Amino acid sequence: MTRCRRDDAGQAFPIYITVVAGLLFLALAYLAVGQAGVNRSGAQTAADAAALAAAQKTRGQLAHLWVTDVLDPTKWQEIFDGEGGSDSCWRAHQLAAQNHARVKDCAWDGAFRYTVDVRTTKSVGDSIVPGTENLHAAASATAVIEPLCTFEPPGEGADKASLPQLSCKDRNWELNPDDLTDLPGPEDLFDVHLAV
């Protein structure tokens, strides 16, 4: 009877080795999936940052243009309509590179929207899953510039010594043409956010 028990114990060892090998294989496969997820997350971060950077650069241009023309309210509406900004996709390329990605495409609608497609420069890396050493993640993001202010355009014969009240999201700005030290900043005039 003792001999029979020893034979049973010897038969369990190969099953134990097979189970451990299977679990190890699964762990390595999950690691590969995790690496791919991290790479994909990095690509999305790079796309978001690139689109936001380009939109913020254009917002800065529009805000600067508004400050330059603050004494001529007849030009304000054009600025709040997005006229006068220039393509800032070069800024998207800079931010993508800082996040280990390359811009595949950057599209500007000429006013308020940037869409950026990126591809990571780092691959997923070697893993148990074949082909991942050459696999790069890709992602896309769209950033929107949204005007936050409204005003009543001056009519014909309006007093040129006064400026219209600028009503922005969180504040009304009473602008004094003789004292332009307290002007709204770019973030007061335009909001920049990712499109959902």
C-alpha positions as CSV (number, residue, x, y, z in Angstrom):
1,M,0.0,0.0,0.0
2,T,2.9,2.4,0.7
3,R,4.3,1.8,-2.7
4,C,1.0,2.7,-4.4
5,R,1.0,6.1,-2.8
6,R,4.5,6.9,-4.0
7,D,3.5,6.2,-7.6
8,D,0.6,8.6,-7.3
9,A,2.8,11.4,-6.0
10,G,5.2,10.9,-8.9
11,Q,2.3,11.3,-11.4
12,A,1.3,14.7,-10.0
13,F,4.7,16.3,-10.7
14,P,4.3,16.6,-14.5
15,I,0.8,18.1,-14.1
16,Y,2.2,20.6,-11.6
17,I,5.0,21.6,-14.1
18,T,2.5,22.0,-16.9
19,V,0.2,24.2,-14.8
20,V,3.1,26.4,-13.7
21,A,4.3,26.7,-17.3
22,G,0.8,27.7,-18.5
23,L,0.5,30.3,-15.7
24,L,3.9,31.7,-16.6
25,F,2.9,31.9,-20.3
26,L,-0.3,33.7,-19.3
27,A,1.6,36.2,-17.1
28,L,3.9,37.0,-20.0
29,A,1.0,37.4,-22.4
30,Y,-0.7,39.8,-19.9
31,L,2.6,41.7,-19.6
32,A,2.6,42.1,-23.4
33,V,-1.0,43.4,-23.3
34,G,0.0,45.8,-20.5
35,Q,3.0,47.1,-22.5
36,A,0.7,47.7,-25.5
37,G,-1.8,49.5,-23.2
38,V,0.9,51.8,-21.8
39,N,2.2,52.6,-25.3
40,R,-1.4,53.4,-26.5
41,S,-1.9,55.6,-23.5
42,G,1.3,57.4,-24.3
43,A,0.2,57.9,-27.8
44,Q,-3.1,59.4,-26.7
45,T,-1.3,61.7,-24.2
46,A,1.0,62.9,-27.0
47,A,-1.9,63.5,-29.4
48,D,-3.9,65.5,-26.7
49,A,-0.8,67.6,-25.8
50,A,0.0,68.3,-29.4
51,A,-3.6,69.4,-30.3
52,L,-3.9,71.6,-27.2
53,A,-0.5,73.2,-27.8
54,A,-1.4,74.2,-31.4
55,A,-4.8,75.5,-30.3
56,Q,-3.2,77.5,-27.4
57,K,-0.7,79.0,-29.7
58,T,-3.4,80.2,-32.1
59,R,-5.4,81.4,-29.0
60,G,-2.4,83.5,-28.0
61,Q,-2.2,85.0,-31.5
62,L,-5.9,85.9,-31.5
63,A,-5.6,87.5,-28.1
64,H,-2.6,89.5,-29.1
65,L,-4.4,90.7,-32.2
66,W,-7.4,91.7,-30.0
67,V,-5.1,93.7,-27.7
68,T,-3.5,95.3,-30.7
69,D,-6.9,96.4,-32.1
70,V,-8.5,97.1,-28.7
71,L,-9.1,100.7,-29.6
72,D,-10.9,99.7,-32.8
73,P,-14.0,97.7,-31.8
74,T,-15.1,97.4,-35.4
75,K,-12.4,94.7,-35.7
76,W,-13.3,92.8,-32.6
77,Q,-15.9,90.5,-34.2
78,E,-13.5,89.3,-36.9
79,I,-11.0,88.3,-34.2
80,F,-13.7,86.5,-32.2
81,D,-14.7,84.8,-35.4
82,G,-11.1,83.4,-35.6
83,E,-9.8,85.7,-38.4
84,G,-6.2,86.6,-38.1
85,G,-4.9,83.5,-36.4
86,S,-2.3,81.4,-38.2
87,D,-1.6,77.7,-38.5
88,S,0.3,76.6,-35.4
89,C,0.8,72.9,-36.4
90,W,4.5,73.4,-35.9
91,R,3.7,73.6,-32.2
92,A,1.9,70.3,-32.3
93,H,5.1,68.7,-33.8
94,Q,7.2,70.1,-30.9
95,L,4.9,68.8,-28.2
96,A,4.5,65.4,-29.9
97,A,8.3,65.0,-30.0
98,Q,8.5,65.8,-26.3
99,N,6.1,63.0,-25.7
100,H,8.0,60.4,-27.8
101,A,5.7,60.6,-30.8
102,R,5.7,61.9,-34.3
103,V,2.8,63.9,-35.9
104,K,1.4,62.0,-38.9
105,D,-1.2,64.7,-39.7
106,C,-2.2,68.0,-38.3
107,A,-5.3,69.7,-39.7
108,W,-6.4,73.2,-38.9
109,D,-9.8,74.4,-40.0
110,G,-8.6,78.0,-40.4
111,A,-10.3,79.2,-37.3
112,F,-11.1,77.2,-34.1
113,R,-10.2,73.5,-34.5
114,Y,-7.0,71.4,-34.7
115,T,-7.1,67.7,-35.3
116,V,-3.7,65.9,-34.8
117,D,-2.8,62.3,-35.5
118,V,0.4,60.9,-33.9
119,R,2.4,57.7,-33.9
120,T,4.7,56.8,-31.1
121,T,8.4,56.7,-31.8
122,K,8.9,53.8,-29.3
123,S,7.5,50.4,-30.2
124,V,5.7,48.1,-27.8
125,G,9.0,46.2,-27.4
126,D,10.0,42.5,-27.3
127,S,7.5,40.2,-25.7
128,I,6.1,36.7,-25.9
129,V,3.6,37.9,-28.6
130,P,5.4,37.9,-32.0
131,G,5.6,41.1,-33.9
132,T,5.3,43.6,-31.0
133,E,8.9,44.7,-31.4
134,N,7.8,46.7,-34.5
135,L,4.4,47.7,-33.3
136,H,3.8,51.4,-32.7
137,A,0.7,52.9,-31.1
138,A,-1.3,55.7,-32.9
139,A,-3.8,58.1,-31.6
140,S,-5.8,61.2,-32.6
141,A,-7.1,64.2,-30.7
142,T,-9.0,67.4,-31.6
143,A,-8.6,70.6,-29.7
144,V,-11.2,73.4,-30.0
145,I,-10.8,77.2,-29.4
146,E,-14.0,78.7,-28.1
147,P,-14.6,82.4,-27.9
148,L,-15.8,83.4,-24.4
149,C,-16.8,87.0,-25.0
150,T,-19.6,89.0,-26.5
151,F,-20.1,92.8,-27.0
152,E,-22.5,95.2,-28.6
153,P,-20.8,96.5,-31.8
154,P,-20.6,100.3,-32.0
155,G,-23.2,101.8,-34.3
156,E,-22.5,104.6,-36.8
157,G,-21.8,107.8,-35.1
158,A,-20.8,106.0,-31.8
159,D,-18.6,107.9,-29.4
160,K,-15.0,107.0,-30.3
161,A,-13.8,108.0,-26.9
162,S,-15.5,105.0,-25.3
163,L,-15.3,101.3,-25.8
164,P,-18.1,98.7,-25.7
165,Q,-18.4,96.6,-22.6
166,L,-16.9,93.1,-23.1
167,S,-19.0,90.4,-21.5
168,C,-16.9,87.3,-21.0
169,K,-17.7,84.0,-19.3
170,D,-16.8,85.0,-15.7
171,R,-16.6,88.8,-15.9
172,N,-17.7,92.0,-17.6
173,W,-14.9,94.2,-18.7
174,E,-15.4,98.0,-18.6
175,L,-12.7,99.1,-20.9
176,N,-11.2,102.6,-20.6
177,P,-9.4,103.8,-23.7
178,D,-7.3,106.1,-21.5
179,D,-6.2,103.3,-19.2
180,L,-5.6,100.0,-20.8
181,T,-3.6,98.4,-18.0
182,D,-6.3,96.0,-17.0
183,L,-7.2,93.9,-20.1
184,P,-8.5,90.4,-20.3
185,G,-5.9,87.7,-20.9
186,P,-6.0,85.0,-23.6
187,E,-7.7,82.6,-21.2
188,D,-10.4,85.2,-20.5
189,L,-11.1,85.8,-24.2
190,F,-10.9,82.2,-25.5
191,D,-11.2,78.7,-24.0
192,V,-9.1,75.8,-25.3
193,H,-10.3,72.3,-24.7
194,L,-10.3,68.8,-26.2
195,A,-13.3,68.0,-28.2
196,V,-15.3,65.0,-26.9
